[in-house]
Amino acid sequence: MPWTLARRAARLNPSTIREILKVTERPGIISLAGGLPAAETFPVAAMAEATARVLRDNPREALQYAASEGYGPLREWVATELATQGLSVDAAQVLITTGSQQGLDLVGKVLVDPGSRVAVESPTYLGALQAFAPFECDFTAIEGDEEGPLPEALEAARGARFMYLLPNFQNPSGRCPSAQRRAQLAEKAVAIGLPIVEDNPYGDLWFDAPPPAPLSAQLGIGENGGAIYLGSFSKVLAPGLRLGYVVAPKTLYPKLLQAKQAADLHTPGFNQRVVHEVIKNGFLNEHVPTIRARYKAQRDAMQAALLRHLHGIGCRWNAPVGGMFFWVELPAALDATALLDRAVEAGVAYVPGAPFFAAPEPRHANTLRLSFVTVPPAQIEQGIAALGRVFAQALG
C-alpha cells in the first residue's frame, strides 16, 4: 500500500551539522565543525564506580520501568542546584528528559500550533529550529548585536507563543548578554506578554567569571511564571547518557509530562540513577573546573591562530568568554557554504553559518561556526592556517 506522509513531515530536514560530521570521518580531516564535548573530559572512572554501586544496591529498581517525571533524588538535586543560580523552583516542577533536545520537542508539542509564531535569536541554535519547525510554526527572527538580542527588537515578537533564547555562550555565536541586557530583555518580555523558553546547556563552561543570573530568575517559573528553563548533563558529564531536564510553571507541567509519556514513557531510569550517584556529593564542583581549564586553553589557541591567519584578510569575530564556539564573519564577497568543499580538500571542516538563521539571507552567507574543544592546540593552528589559505585564495 502507498504511504502518505503527514504534512509536518515536509518540514523535517537533515541536520546540516550531522551531514558535515560524516565528512569529518575521513582520515586526515581536522574537524572544527562538531559541537561535541571533548571525550577526554568524560569521567569514565566515576561512571564505572557509580554503575557498580547502582547495580549492587538497587539493581531491580534501576532496571525496571520508572516514573515519567524522573528519578526523585535527581529532580531534587536539580532544584537545589538551580537555587544557587537564583531560580526558586520545586522538584515537582522538574521533568527529566532524554537530552535537552527532547525538552525542545515537548515544548513545541505543547505550545505550538500550525501558523503560530515562535520568536528566535538571529542566529539561533539549529536544533531548536529543527525541533519547532515540524509543528508548522512561523519563525520571527529577532535582531541582535554582539551582546545578544536587542530589547527593542522584541517588539517584533509581540503575539508570539514564546521566544527561544540561549543566553549563555550561545550556539552558534558564543555571545553572552550582560546582567543589564538580561534585565532589559526580561522587562520588555513582561511588557509585551512574551513568554521565554531559556536553554542553558553551556552555562557551566565559563572561563573567567560565571554568567549573570538566568532570565528565568527575573521572569519566574512559579504557578503562572513567564519562563521555561532547560538544562543538560551532556556538556558537564557525557552526551551519551542523554540526560536533560525541563523546569516549567506548574500550570504547564502536566501537559509537558503527558507529552513526555506519549513520546517514551520515561528517560532511562538506570542512567538517571547512575548520574545521581556520580553527582550527589559534589563531584561536579571538582570536575567542571578541569573542563573549563581545558577549553579555555583551546579557546586561547584558536584566538591566537585566527589572529595570525584570518585577521589580515578581513575576517571578524569575538573571542567567547565561555562555551565551545567562535562565530566568524568572512569578507562579504565570500560564501562559507560554497567554500566548504575547498576547505575539506585542504583538510579542515567547519559549519557554514546560514543554517543557524530562521530565514537565511544573502547577507548571512559569509558566516561560519568553529568549535575548539575537541581539537588539540597544534591541530587548531594547522586547521586555521589551512582555512586562511583557502579564504585568501578565494579572495584572489
N, C-alpha and C positions, 0 to 999 in steps of 0.2 A: 504494500500500500504506500502511496506517496506521503511524505511528511510535509506538513505545513508549519512553517516557522511562525512563532509569535512575533508580533510587530516589534516588541522590545529587542528581539534577537538582532535586528538590523543595527542596533546601537551598541552591540558588543563588538569590540575591536581588540586585536592583539596588542599587547604591551610593547611599545617601541623599545623600551629598555630590555625586556626579555628577549626580543628578537636580536638586539645588538649583542647581548651576552652570549648568544650562540656563536657569533663571530669570534668573540674573545677566547673561545675554547681552542682556537687554532694554536699550534705551538709557536712560541716566539712573540705573541701579541702582548703588549703591555696594556692592561685594561685600566683605564681611568673612568670607566663607564658605570660599573655597577654600584648601587647603593648598599653594598653588603658590608656588615661589620667585619673587622679583621678576625679571622678564625683563631689566630694566636691568642686572642683575649678570652676565648671560651673557657670557663672554669671547669675543665674536664674532671680533675680530681675531686672537687667539691660535689660535682654532679654524681660521680660514681659512689661516693660515700653516702650521699643523701638517698640515692636509689636503693642502696643496700639496706639502709635503715627503714625506708618505707616498706620494702618487701619483707623485712624481718618483723616489723612491729604491726603493720596493718595491711597485709598482703591482699586479703579478700576484699576489704573495703576499697582499696586502691584500684583493684581490677574490675570492680563492679560498676554498673551504671551509677551516675551521680546526679546531684541536684542541678537543674538547668541554670540556676543563679550563679553557681560556682562553689568552690570549697570554702566553707565558712571562715576558717582561720586566715586564708589568703585574702578574702574580702575585707576582713578586719585589718589586716596588715596594710592594704591599700588605703583604707580610710584613715588610718593613723599616720601613714606617710604623707598623704595629701594635706593633713592638718599642719604639717611643718612648712608647707608652701602657702598657707593662708586659706586653704579650702576646707570649710567646715561641712562635712558630709557624714552620713551614717553608712555603715557597712551594708545596710539594706538597700542603698542606692547604687551599689557597685555590682555590675554584671560582668563576670569573667567571659571573655570572648576568645575565639580561635584566631589570635592575632588581632591587632587593632584594625586591620583591613576588614575583618568581619564586622567590627563596630561601625565602620562607614556604611557597609551594606545594610545593616539593620536600621541605621538612621534613615537611609534612603527609602527602605521599605515602609517605614512607619510615617515619614513626614513628606514624601514627595508624591505628587500626583502628575499625570500627564499634563503638560502645559504650565505647570507651576514653575516658579523661578527659584534658582539657587544662586546665591552670590559667592564668588570665589576671588581670591587674590589673582593678580596678574604679574608674574606667572604663579602657578599653584602646583600642588602635588599631583602627578599624573594618575596615581592610583585612586585618588578621590574622584577625579573626572570619570574614570572607568567605573567606579562604584555607583555614582549617582546617575550617569547617563542612561542606563537601561530602563530607568523609571520614567523616562521621557520628559525630563525637566528641560527648561531653558536656562542656560547659564548667563549670569550677569557678571562680567569681569570688572573688578574694582581696581582702578589705577593706584599706583603707589610710588614711593621713592626708595632711596637706599635704606630707609628705616622700616619700610613696610607699607601697608595700606594707608592712604591719606584719609583722615577723618571726614573731611568734607566730601570725599568721593563716595562715602557710604550712602549719600543721598540717592544715588542711582539704585541702591538695593532696597529702597522703600517698597514694602509689599512682598518682598521675597520670603520664602518659607524660613530660610535661615542663611547665615553666611558661614562658610567653612574657612577657618583660619588655622595656620600652622605657625605660631609666632616665634617659637624658639629655634633659631638656626635653620630656617626653613629649607625644605627640599622643594625646589632646586636652588634657591637664590642664596641660602646661607644667612639671610638677614635676620635681625633680632630687634624688634621695636623696644625703645626705651620705656621706662615706667611712665613718663609723661605721655608718650604716644599711646600707650595702652589705656591710660585713663581717659584720653580724648576719644579713643575708639569706643570704649565702654559707654561713655557719656552719650555719644552720638547714637550708638545702637539702642540705648534706652529711649532716647528722644524720638526715634522713628519706629520703635517697636520691632526691632530686628533681633531675633534670637541668634546666638553664636554657638557654633559647633567648633570647639577648640581641641586640636590634635597636638599631642606633645610627646612624640617618640624620641626626640633628641635633647630634651631639656637638661638631662644629667651630664651631657657631654660638653660642658663649658670648659674653657681653657684658663682663664684668669679670674673670672668672677661669675657667680651664678646669675642666670637671667632674672629679670624682675618677676614679681608675682603674676600668676595667670590672670587673664581677663576674667575667667570664670569666678575668681575670688571677688571681683567687683560686681559682676552681674548676678551671682548667686546661683546655687544649684539646690534650692530648697523645695518647698511644696510646689511652687509655681515659678521657679527661677528661670532666668533668661539664658542659661548656658547648658550645654552638654560637654563633658570633658572626656577625652580619650587618652589612654596611656598604653604602654607596651613594655614587655620584658625583653624584646628582641635585641635592642641595642646595648643593654647592660648585662645580659646573660648569654642568650643564644637564640637566633631566629628560628631554628629548627624545632624549638619547643612549641611554637605557635601560641603564645600566651599574650593576651592583651586584656584591656578592660574598658568599659564604658561607665561613666558616672552620670546619672540622669536625674532630673527633677522627679519627685515622687509621682506626679501626675502622668509622666511619660513612661516611667519604668515598666509598668505592667505590659504595655504594648511592645516595648523592645524585648521583654522577656518572652512574650508569645511568639514574636518573630524569630527569636533565637531557638525556641523549642521546635518550630517548624523547619528550621534550617538543619540542625544537627543534634537536637536533644540537649547536648551539653558539650562543653570543651573537655577534652580528655582529663578525667579526674586524676589519673596516675601522674600526668605531667604537673598538674596543679599541686599535688601533694609533694612531689619532688622539689619543685621550685620553692614552696613554702619552707620545706625542710632546710634548703640552702640559705634562704634569706632571713629567717625568723630571728636570728641572734645578731644581726648587724653586719652580715657578710658584705653587703654592697658598700658599706662605709669604707671598707678596706679595698674592695675590688675595683670599684668605679674609678677612683683616682689613678689607678695604674692604666686604665683605658684612656683617661684624659691626657696623661703624660705622653703616651704613645702617639695619640692622634695630634696633639699639639706639635710634637717634633715633626710629624709628617706634614702638617699644615705649614710649618715654617719652611720645610724643604720645598714644597710646591710654590709658596710665595716667592722664595728666592729664585727658583727656576723660571717662574713666569716673568719676573723682573729681568732676568738675563735674556730670555728668548722671545717673549711676546710683547714686552713693553715697547720696544723700539719699532715695532711695525704697526703701532696704533691700537693695540688691544686694551680693553679696560676691564677692571674687576675690583672688588673689595675683599680684603682678607677676612674670612669669617672668624668670629670670636668663639666659635664652638661648632659642634656638629661634624659633618662629613664632606661638605661640598664647597667648591668655588663655582661661581657663575661668571662666565666670561662673555664680553661683547667684543666681537671681531670688528674690524673696519667695515663700514656699511656696505662696501662692494662685495663682501664675501658671504657665501651661503654655507652655513655649517652642515646642513644635510647633504648638499651636493659634494662637499669636500670629505665626507666621512670615508668613502671608499679609498680616496688617496691616502688618508691618514692610516687606514688599516694596511694598505700596501706598504706604508712606511713603518709598520709595526706597532701602532698605537691606536686605541679606540676611545671614544668619548660619546656622550649622548647629546645630540642636537637639541637646541632649546625649544623649537617650535611646538612639540607635542605637549609642553607644560602650559600652554595658553589655551584657555577655553575656546577662543576664536582666533586661531593663528592668522597673523597678517604679514605682509612682506617685511614690515619693519622688525619682525621677530626673527627673521631668517639668519641673522648674523650672531645668534646667541648659542651658547653650549654650556653643558654642566660637566665638571670634572670632579671625580671622587679621589680623595688622597689617602684613605685609611687602609686599603688592602695592598698597597704597593710600597716597598721599602724606599728610602730616600734616593738611593743610587738609581733605581729604576724610574722614580719620579723625574729625576733630572734627565735621564735618557728619553723618556716619553715626551716631556715638554719640549726638549730640544728638537725632537722629530716633528712635533706639531709646528714649532716655529719655522722649520724649513718648508713644510707643506703650505703654510699660510703665506709665507714670504713669496714662494714661487707662484701661488695663485694671484698675488697682487701684481706680479710681473716685475 
